Amino acid sequence: MNIKEIIAGSHLALRLEKQAIALDKDNPDACKNNSAS
């Protein structure tokens, strides 16, 4: 694995993390429902 791949992978991970955080803010009830079921 070269440095460019590592950087690209970390960028993708950060983007997915931001998306997940944004979704949590949009509907906080979703997390509660998932943990309850």
Secondary structure, DSSP 8 states (H G I E B T S, - for coil): --HHHHHHHHHHHHHHHHHHHHHHHH-HHHHHHHHH-
